[in-house]
Amino acid sequence: MSFDEEWSTARATAAAGVSMRLDHVPTDLDLDPDPGGGLGSGTGRGDLEIDQDHIGAVGSEAYRLHTRLLTDGRHAATASAEAAGALGKEGFASGAALAKANATWESQVKTLVAACANISNGLSYSLSSHAKDEQQLHADFTASALDTYLK
């Protein structure tokens, strides 16, 4: 399976069931009778809905891609460097070109690995931070005087 096919499959898997609806401000030219679900519109629909399972799926895919890129993204590095050296040693200009292409590839793989790590770590942090915030709010609410009025 090629990288493009694998990336397309991973994106489709992570995006399955995720939906987004953007609000907009109605204008005189707006033909849509339902302008959206923003604050005060009374529709009760949010602009963007995503649950923790979806966030977790995206984070997991980013981590899997990160792990695979660490090994698979560099599998030809040694052979390419040796070929570039051998071609250059024999006086072929393609040796320098191959060395440059290999260096560019290495740089791009490092950038992509770092981006995947940032996505995975950022989503993991968001999930744990949100869970801690929810626990704190629950603890604060049950310990407040409001709790006695709601019973």
Secondary structure, DSSP 4 states (H G I P E B T S, - for coil): --HHHHHHHHHHHHHTT-EE-------TT---S-----TTSSS---SEE--HHHHHHHHHHHHHHHHHHHHHTTTTHHHHHHHHHHHHHTT-HHHHHHHHHHHHHHHHHHHHHHHHHHHHHHHHHHHHHHHHHHHHHHHHHHHSTHHHHH-
